[in-house]
């Protein structure tokens, strides 16, 4: 996945020519998702994600994220479901750059289904995250971030995120790559900012 994602983001960045306004924290986004799991290499769950964010008050925002993926190999299906709610604060570093901080609460559920049985495991977690967003031109935003998730038990996660959004006729087409401690996630989607 990295072989395609990083060069695409770099080529998009090099095409930026003009300066635009501060990135929006009010949006609705729908994406397709592809996942690679370190401990279950035979499975590559894919599916969709939805993100809803709303800015309110003085630089405060809330965000809800929902991801639903699955994969089937040899009559065995692996399903993953993740939900996360975050509360954040952002400040402008410049006219076209913001830095945000967020705290979140979420849960992650994995289900294995065979022809004869079904087993599930789930956990709740707390998260701290920060993101740097840069409006490189009137049409292009790039961003990068870090997230630490405190899971129940010993499965804490760290995540590094890199993404880009390009304005296509009022909608933002985007790609995002996230490297977690034990998985990689690639999202390609459409965002409507308001």
KELUM-952266 format. One record per atom (N, C-alpha, C): residue number from 1; residue in one letter; atom name; x, y, z. Coordinates in steps of 0.2 Angstrom, whole numbers, plus 5000, padded with zeros to 4 digits. Layout:
   resi   resn   name      X      Y      Z
    NUM      A     CA      X      Y      Z
...
***
This chain:
   resi   resn   name      X      Y      Z
      1      X      N   5004   4994   5000
      1      X     CA   5000   5000   5000
      1      X      C   5004   5006   5000
      2      X      N   5010   5006   5004
      2      X     CA   5014   5012   5005
      2      X      C   5017   5014   4998
      3      X      N   5018   5009   4994
      3      X     CA   5022   5010   4987
      3      X      C   5018   5015   4983
      4      X      N   5011   5015   4983
      4      X     CA   5007   5019   4979
      4      X      C   5005   5025   4983
      5      X      N   5004   5025   4989
      5      X     CA   5001   5031   4993
      5      X      C   5006   5036   4994
      6      X      N   5012   5035   4996
      6      X     CA   5016   5041   4997
      6      X      C   5018   5044   4991
      7      X      N   5020   5041   4985
      7      X     CA   5022   5045   4979
      7      X      C   5016   5049   4977
      8      X      N   5010   5046   4977
      8      X     CA   5004   5050   4975
      8      X      C   5003   5056   4979
      9      X      N   5004   5056   4986
      9      X     CA   5004   5062   4990
      9      X      C   5009   5067   4988
     10      X      N   5015   5065   4987
     10      X     CA   5021   5069   4985
     10      X      C   5019   5073   4978
     11      X      N   5017   5069   4974
     11      X     CA   5015   5072   4967
     11      X      C   5010   5077   4968
     12      X      N   5005   5076   4972
     12      X     CA   4999   5080   4973
     12      X      C   5002   5087   4976
     13      X      N   5006   5086   4981
     13      X     CA   5009   5092   4985
     13      X      C   5013   5096   4980
     14      X      N   5017   5093   4975
     14      X     CA   5021   5097   4971
     14      X      C   5017   5101   4966
     15      X      N   5011   5099   4965
     15      X     CA   5007   5103   4960
     15      X      C   5003   5109   4963
     16      X      N   5004   5110   4970
     16      X     CA   5001   5116   4973
     16      X      C   5005   5122   4971
     17      X      N   5000   5128   4970
     17      X     CA   5003   5134   4968
     17      X      C   5001   5140   4971
     18      X      N   4995   5140   4974
     18      X     CA   4992   5146   4977
     18      X      C   4990   5145   4984
     19      X      N   4989   5150   4988
     19      X     CA   4988   5149   4995
     19      X      C   4980   5150   4996
     20      X      N   4977   5146   5001
     20      X     CA   4970   5147   5002
     20      X      C   4969   5148   5009
     21      X      N   4963   5147   5011
     21      X     CA   4960   5148   5018
     21      X      C   4962   5142   5023
     22      X      N   4960   5143   5029
     22      X     CA   4961   5138   5034
     22      X      C   4957   5132   5033
     23      X      N   4960   5126   5034
     23      X     CA   4956   5120   5033
     23      X      C   4949   5120   5038
     24      X      N   4944   5117   5035
     24      X     CA   4938   5117   5039
     24      X      C   4937   5111   5044
     25      X      N   4934   5112   5049
     25      X     CA   4933   5107   5054
     25      X      C   4925   5105   5054
     26      X      N   4922   5107   5050
     26      X     CA   4915   5105   5049
     26      X      C   4914   5101   5042
     27      X      N   4913   5094   5043
     27      X     CA   4912   5091   5036
     27      X      C   4909   5084   5037
     28      X      N   4907   5081   5032
     28      X     CA   4904   5074   5031
     28      X      C   4909   5070   5026
     29      X      N   4911   5064   5028
     29      X     CA   4916   5061   5024
     29      X      C   4914   5053   5023
     30      X      N   4914   5051   5017
     30      X     CA   4912   5044   5016
     30      X      C   4918   5041   5012
     31      X      N   4921   5035   5014
     31      X     CA   4927   5032   5011
     31      X      C   4927   5025   5010
     32      X      N   4930   5022   5006
     32      X     CA   4932   5015   5005
     32      X      C   4938   5014   5009
     33      X      N   4938   5008   5012
     33      X     CA   4944   5006   5017
     33      X      C   4947   5000   5015
     34      X      N   4954   4999   5015
     34      X     CA   4957   4993   5014
     34      X      C   4962   4992   5020
     35      X      N   4962   4986   5023
     35      X     CA   4966   4985   5029
     35      X      C   4971   4979   5028
     36      X      N   4977   4980   5031
     36      X     CA   4982   4974   5032
     36      X      C   4983   4973   5039
     37      X      N   4982   4967   5042
     37      X     CA   4983   4966   5049
     37      X      C   4989   4962   5050
     38      X      N   4994   4964   5054
     38      X     CA   5000   4961   5055
     38      X      C   4999   4953   5058
     39      X      N   4995   4952   5062
     39      X     CA   4994   4945   5065
     39      X      C   4990   4941   5061
     40      X      N   4986   4943   5057
     40      X     CA   4981   4939   5053
     40      X      C   4983   4941   5045
     41      X      N   4989   4939   5043
     41      X     CA   4991   4941   5036
     41      X      C   4987   4938   5031
     42      X      N   4983   4933   5032
     42      X     CA   4979   4930   5027
     42      X      C   4973   4934   5025
     43      X      N   4971   4938   5030
     43      X     CA   4965   4943   5029
     43      X      C   4967   4950   5027
     44      X      N   4963   4953   5023
     44      X     CA   4964   4960   5021
     44      X      C   4957   4963   5021
     45      X      N   4954   4964   5027
     45      X     CA   4947   4967   5027
     45      X      C   4947   4973   5023
     46      X      N   4941   4974   5019
     46      X     CA   4940   4980   5016
     46      X      C   4932   4982   5018
     47      X      N   4931   4988   5017
     47      X     CA   4924   4990   5018
     47      X      C   4923   4998   5017
     48      X      N   4920   5001   5022
     48      X     CA   4919   5008   5022
     48      X      C   4920   5012   5028
     49      X      N   4921   5018   5028
     49      X     CA   4921   5022   5034
     49      X      C   4917   5029   5033
     50      X      N   4914   5031   5039
     50      X     CA   4911   5038   5039
     50      X      C   4914   5042   5044
     51      X      N   4915   5048   5043
     51      X     CA   4917   5053   5047
     51      X      C   4913   5059   5047
     52      X      N   4911   5061   5053
     52      X     CA   4907   5067   5054
     52      X      C   4910   5072   5059
     53      X      N   4911   5078   5057
     53      X     CA   4915   5083   5061
     53      X      C   4911   5089   5061
     54      X      N   4911   5093   5067
     54      X     CA   4907   5099   5068
     54      X      C   4911   5104   5072
     55      X      N   4912   5110   5069
     55      X     CA   4916   5115   5073
     55      X      C   4910   5119   5077
     56      X      N   4912   5121   5083
     56      X     CA   4908   5125   5087
     56      X      C   4912   5129   5092
     57      X      N   4909   5134   5095
     57      X     CA   4912   5138   5100
     57      X      C   4919   5141   5097
     58      X      N   4923   5143   5101
     58      X     CA   4930   5145   5100
     58      X      C   4935   5140   5098
     59      X      N   4935   5138   5092
     59      X     CA   4940   5133   5089
     59      X      C   4939   5126   5092
     60      X      N   4933   5125   5095
     60      X     CA   4932   5118   5097
     60      X      C   4928   5114   5092
     61      X      N   4929   5107   5092
     61      X     CA   4925   5103   5087
     61      X      C   4924   5096   5090
     62      X      N   4920   5093   5087
     62      X     CA   4918   5086   5089
     62      X      C   4919   5082   5082
     63      X      N   4921   5075   5083
     63      X     CA   4921   5071   5077
     63      X      C   4919   5064   5079
     64      X      N   4915   5061   5075
     64      X     CA   4913   5054   5075
     64      X      C   4916   5050   5069
     65      X      N   4919   5044   5071
     65      X     CA   4921   5040   5065
     65      X      C   4919   5033   5066
     66      X      N   4916   5030   5060
     66      X     CA   4914   5023   5060
     66      X      C   4917   5020   5055
     67      X      N   4920   5014   5056
     67      X     CA   4923   5010   5051
     67      X      C   4921   5002   5051
     68      X      N   4919   5000   5046
     68      X     CA   4916   4993   5045
     68      X      C   4919   4989   5040
     69      X      N   4923   4984   5041
     69      X     CA   4927   4980   5036
     69      X      C   4926   4973   5037
     70      X      N   4927   4969   5032
     70      X     CA   4927   4961   5032
     70      X      C   4931   4958   5026
     71      X      N   4932   4952   5027
     71      X     CA   4936   4948   5022
     71      X      C   4934   4941   5023
     72      X      N   4933   4937   5018
     72      X     CA   4932   4930   5019
     72      X      C   4938   4926   5015
     73      X      N   4940   4921   5019
     73      X     CA   4945   4916   5016
     73      X      C   4943   4909   5018
     74      X      N   4942   4904   5013
     74      X     CA   4941   4897   5015
     74      X      C   4936   4896   5020
     75      X      N   4930   4899   5018
     75      X     CA   4924   4898   5023
     75      X      C   4925   4901   5030
     76      X      N   4930   4905   5031
     76      X     CA   4931   4909   5037
     76      X      C   4930   4917   5035
     77      X      N   4926   4920   5039
     77      X     CA   4925   4927   5038
     77      X      C   4928   4931   5044
     78      X      N   4931   4936   5043
     78      X     CA   4934   4941   5048
     78      X      C   4930   4947   5047
     79      X      N   4927   4950   5052
     79      X     CA   4924   4956   5052
     79      X      C   4927   4961   5058
     80      X      N   4928   4967   5056
     80      X     CA   4930   4972   5061
     80      X      C   4925   4978   5061
     81      X      N   4924   4981   5067
     81      X     CA   4920   4986   5068
     81      X      C   4923   4991   5073
     82      X      N   4924   4997   5071
     82      X     CA   4927   5002   5075
     82      X      C   4922   5009   5075
     83      X      N   4922   5011   5081
     83      X     CA   4918   5018   5082
     83      X      C   4922   5022   5087
     84      X      N   4923   5028   5085
     84      X     CA   4926   5033   5090
     84      X      C   4923   5040   5090
     85      X      N   4923   5043   5096
     85      X     CA   4920   5050   5097
     85      X      C   4926   5054   5100
     86      X      N   4927   5060   5097
     86      X     CA   4933   5064   5099
     86      X      C   4930   5071   5100
     87      X      N   4933   5074   5105
     87      X     CA   4932   5081   5106
     87      X      C   4939   5085   5105
     88      X      N   4939   5090   5101
     88      X     CA   4946   5093   5100
     88      X      C   4946   5101   5100
     89      X      N   4952   5103   5100
     89      X     CA   4953   5110   5100
     89      X      C   4958   5112   5094
     90      X      N   4957   5117   5090
     90      X     CA   4962   5118   5085
     90      X      C   4964   5126   5086
     91      X      N   4970   5127   5084
     91      X     CA   4972   5134   5083
     91      X      C   4976   5135   5077
     92      X      N   4976   5141   5074
     92      X     CA   4979   5143   5068
     92      X      C   4986   5145   5069
     93      X      N   4991   5141   5065
     93      X     CA   4998   5143   5066
     93      X      C   4999   5149   5061
     94      X      N   4996   5149   5055
     94      X     CA   4996   5154   5050
     94      X      C   4989   5154   5046
     95      X      N   4989   5158   5041
     95      X     CA   4982   5159   5038
     95      X      C   4980   5152   5035
     96      X      N   4984   5148   5033
     96      X     CA   4983   5142   5030
     96      X      C   4985   5135   5033
     97      X      N   4987   5136   5040
     97      X     CA   4989   5130   5043
     97      X      C   4986   5130   5050
     98      X      N   4984   5124   5052
     98      X     CA   4981   5123   5059
     98      X      C   4984   5117   5062
     99      X      N   4984   5117   5069
     99      X     CA   4986   5112   5073
     99      X      C   4981   5110   5078
    100      X      N   4979   5104   5078
    100      X     CA   4973   5102   5082
    100      X      C   4975   5097   5087
    101      X      N   4972   5096   5093
    101      X     CA   4973   5091   5098
    101      X      C   4966   5088   5100
    102      X      N   4966   5082   5101
    102      X     CA   4959   5079   5102
    102      X      C   4960   5073   5107
    103      X      N   4955   5072   5111
    103      X     CA   4954   5067   5116
    103      X      C   4948   5063   5113
    104      X      N   4949   5056   5114
    104      X     CA   4943   5052   5111
    104      X      C   4942   5046   5115
    105      X      N   4936   5043   5114
    105      X     CA   4934   5037   5117
    105      X      C   4931   5033   5111
    106      X      N   4933   5026   5111
    106      X     CA   4931   5022   5105
    106      X      C   4930   5015   5107
    107      X      N   4928   5011   5103
    107      X     CA   4928   5003   5104
    107      X      C   4930   5000   5097
    108      X      N   4933   4994   5098
    108      X     CA   4935   4990   5092
    108      X      C   4932   4983   5093
    109      X      N   4929   4980   5088
    109      X     CA   4926   4973   5089
    109      X      C   4929   4969   5083
    110      X      N   4931   4963   5084
    110      X     CA   4933   4959   5079
    110      X      C   4929   4952   5080
    111      X      N   4926   4950   5074
    111      X     CA   4922   4944   5074
    111      X      C   4925   4939   5069
    112      X      N   4926   4933   5071
    112      X     CA   4927   4927   5066
    112      X      C   4921   4923   5066
    113      X      N   4919   4921   5059
    113      X     CA   4913   4917   5058
    113      X      C   4915   4912   5053
    114      X      N   4914   4906   5056
    114      X     CA   4915   4900   5051
    114      X      C   4908   4897   5050
    115      X      N   4907   4891   5047
    115      X     CA   4901   4888   5045
    115      X      C   4898   4885   5051
    116      X      N   4902   4884   5057
    116      X     CA   4899   4881   5063
    116      X      C   4899   4885   5069
    117      X      N   4903   4891   5069
    117      X     CA   4903   4895   5075
    117      X      C   4905   4902   5074
    118      X      N   4904   4906   5079
    118      X     CA   4906   4913   5078
    118      X      C   4909   4915   5085
    119      X      N   4915   4919   5085
    119      X     CA   4918   4921   5090
    119      X      C   4920   4928   5090
    120      X      N   4919   4932   5095
    120      X     CA   4920   4939   5095
    120      X      C   4925   4942   5100
    121      X      N   4928   4947   5099
    121      X     CA   4932   4950   5104
    121      X      C   4932   4958   5103
    122      X      N   4931   4961   5109
    122      X     CA   4930   4968   5108
    122      X      C   4934   4972   5114
    123      X      N   4935   4978   5113
    123      X     CA   4939   4982   5118
    123      X      C   4937   4989   5117
    124      X      N   4937   4993   5123
    124      X     CA   4936   5000   5123
    124      X      C   4943   5003   5124
    125      X      N   4943   5009   5121
    125      X     CA   4950   5013   5122
    125      X      C   4949   5020   5123
    126      X      N   4954   5023   5125
    126      X     CA   4954   5031   5125
    126      X      C   4960   5033   5121
    127      X      N   4959   5039   5118
    127      X     CA   4965   5041   5113
    127      X      C   4966   5048   5114
    128      X      N   4973   5050   5112
    128      X     CA   4975   5057   5112
    128      X      C   4978   5057   5105
    129      X      N   4977   5063   5102
    129      X     CA   4979   5063   5095
    129      X      C   4980   5071   5093
    130      X      N   4985   5072   5088
    130      X     CA   4986   5078   5086
    130      X      C   4987   5078   5078
    131      X      N   4985   5083   5075
    131      X     CA   4985   5083   5067
    131      X      C   4988   5090   5065
    132      X      N   4992   5090   5060
    132      X     CA   4994   5097   5057
    132      X      C   4991   5097   5050
    133      X      N   4987   5102   5049
    133      X     CA   4984   5102   5042
    133      X      C   4986   5109   5039
    134      X      N   4988   5108   5032
    134      X     CA   4991   5113   5028
    134      X      C   4987   5114   5022
    135      X      N   4984   5120   5021
    135      X     CA   4980   5121   5015
    135      X      C   4985   5124   5010
    136      X      N   4988   5119   5006
    136      X     CA   4994   5121   5001
    136      X      C   4992   5125   4995
    137      X      N   4985   5125   4993
    137      X     CA   4983   5129   4988
    137      X      C   4975   5129   4989
    138      X      N   4972   5133   4984
    138      X     CA   4965   5134   4985
    138      X      C   4961   5127   4984
    139      X      N   4965   5122   4981
    139      X     CA   4962   5116   4979
    139      X      C   4965   5110   4983
    140      X      N   4970   5111   4987
    140      X     CA   4974   5105   4990
    140      X      C   4975   5106   4997
    141      X      N   4973   5101   5001
    141      X     CA   4975   5101   5008
    141      X      C   4979   5095   5009
    142      X      N   4985   5096   5013
    142      X     CA   4989   5090   5015
    142      X      C   4989   5090   5023
    143      X      N   4989   5084   5026
    143      X     CA   4989   5084   5033
    143      X      C   4993   5077   5036
    144      X      N   4995   5078   5042
    144      X     CA   4999   5072   5045
    144      X      C   4997   5073   5052
    145      X      N   4997   5067   5056
    145      X     CA   4996   5067   5063
    145      X      C   4998   5060   5066
    146      X      N   4998   5061   5073
    146      X     CA   5000   5055   5077
    146      X      C   4994   5054   5082
    147      X      N   4993   5048   5084
    147      X     CA   4988   5046   5089
    147      X      C   4990   5040   5093
    148      X      N   4989   5041   5100
    148      X     CA   4990   5035   5104
    148      X      C   4984   5033   5107
    149      X      N   4983   5027   5107
    149      X     CA   4976   5024   5110
    149      X      C   4978   5019   5116
    150      X      N   4975   5020   5121
    150      X     CA   4975   5016   5127
    150      X      C   4970   5011   5127
    151      X      N   4971   5005   5125
    151      X     CA   4967   4999   5125
    151      X      C   4966   4996   5132
    152      X      N   4961   4992   5133
    152      X     CA   4960   4988   5139
    152      X      C   4965   4982   5138
    153      X      N   4969   4980   5143
    153      X     CA   4974   4975   5142
    153      X      C   4980   4978   5140
    154      X      N   4984   4974   5136
    154      X     CA   4991   4976   5134
    154      X      C   4991   4977   5127
    155      X      N   4986   4979   5123
    155      X     CA   4986   4980   5116
    155      X      C   4986   4987   5114
    156      X      N   4989   4992   5118
    156      X     CA   4989   4999   5116
    156      X      C   4992   5000   5109
    157      X      N   4989   5005   5106
    157      X     CA   4991   5006   5099
    157      X      C   4994   5013   5098
    158      X      N   4998   5014   5093
    158      X     CA   5001   5021   5091
    158      X      C   4999   5021   5083
    159      X      N   4998   5027   5081
    159      X     CA   4996   5028   5074
    159      X      C   4999   5034   5071
    160      X      N   5002   5033   5065
    160      X     CA   5005   5039   5061
    160      X      C   5000   5039   5055
    161      X      N   4998   5046   5054
    161      X     CA   4994   5047   5048
    161      X      C   4996   5052   5043
    162      X      N   4995   5051   5037
    162      X     CA   4997   5055   5031
    162      X      C   4991   5055   5026
    163      X      N   4989   5061   5024
    163      X     CA   4984   5062   5020
    163      X      C   4984   5068   5015
    164      X      N   4979   5068   5010
    164      X     CA   4978   5074   5006
    164      X      C   4971   5074   5004
    165      X      N   4969   5080   5003
    165      X     CA   4962   5081   5000
    165      X      C   4963   5086   4994
    166      X      N   4959   5085   4989
    166      X     CA   4959   5089   4983
    166      X      C   4952   5091   4981
    167      X      N   4951   5097   4980
    167      X     CA   4944   5100   4979
    167      X      C   4942   5098   4971
    168      X      N   4937   5095   4971
    168      X     CA   4934   5093   4964
    168      X      C   4926   5095   4964
    169      X      N   4925   5101   4961
    169      X     CA   4919   5104   4960
    169      X      C   4915   5105   4967
    170      X      N   4918   5107   4972
    170      X     CA   4915   5108   4978
    170      X      C   4915   5102   4983
    171      X      N   4917   5096   4981
    171      X     CA   4918   5091   4985
    171      X      C   4926   5089   4986
    172      X      N   4928   5087   4991
    172      X     CA   4935   5085   4992
    172      X      C   4936   5078   4991
    173      X      N   4940   5076   4986
    173      X     CA   4942   5069   4985
    173      X      C   4949   5068   4989
    174      X      N   4949   5063   4993
    174      X     CA   4955   5062   4997
    174      X      C   4958   5055   4998
    175      X      N   4964   5054   5000
    175      X     CA   4967   5048   5001
    175      X      C   4971   5049   5008
    176      X      N   4970   5044   5012
    176      X     CA   4974   5044   5019
    176      X      C   4977   5037   5020
    177      X      N   4983   5037   5023
    177      X     CA   4986   5031   5025
    177      X      C   4988   5032   5032
    178      X      N   4986   5026   5036
    178      X     CA   4987   5026   5043
    178      X      C   4991   5020   5045
    179      X      N   4997   5021   5048
    179      X     CA   5001   5015   5051
    179      X      C   5000   5014   5058
    180      X      N   4996   5009   5060
    180      X     CA   4995   5007   5067
    180      X      C   5000   5003   5070
    181      X      N   5001   5001   5076
    181      X     CA   5006   4997   5079
    181      X      C   5005   4990   5075
    182      X      N   4999   4987   5074
    182      X     CA   4998   4981   5071
    182      X      C   4994   4980   5065
    183      X      N   4993   4986   5062
    183      X     CA   4989   4986   5055
    183      X      C   4990   4992   5051
    184      X      N   4989   4992   5045
    184      X     CA   4989   4997   5040
    184      X      C   4983   4998   5037
    185      X      N   4981   5005   5036
    185      X     CA   4974   5006   5034
    185      X      C   4975   5012   5028
    186      X      N   4972   5010   5023
    186      X     CA   4971   5015   5017
    186      X      C   4964   5017   5016
    187      X      N   4963   5023   5016
    187      X     CA   4956   5026   5014
    187      X      C   4956   5030   5008
    188      X      N   4951   5029   5004
    188      X     CA   4950   5034   4998
    188      X      C   4943   5036   4998
    189      X      N   4942   5042   4999
    189      X     CA   4935   5045   5000
    189      X      C   4933   5051   4997
    190      X      N   4927   5054   4999
    190      X     CA   4925   5060   4997
    190      X      C   4922   5064   5003
    191      X      N   4924   5070   5004
    191      X     CA   4922   5074   5009
    191      X      C   4918   5080   5007
    192      X      N   4913   5082   5011
    192      X     CA   4909   5088   5009
    192      X      C   4910   5093   5015
    193      X      N   4914   5098   5015
    193      X     CA   4915   5103   5020
    193      X      C   4910   5108   5020
    194      X      N   4907   5110   5026
    194      X     CA   4902   5116   5026
    194      X      C   4904   5120   5032
***
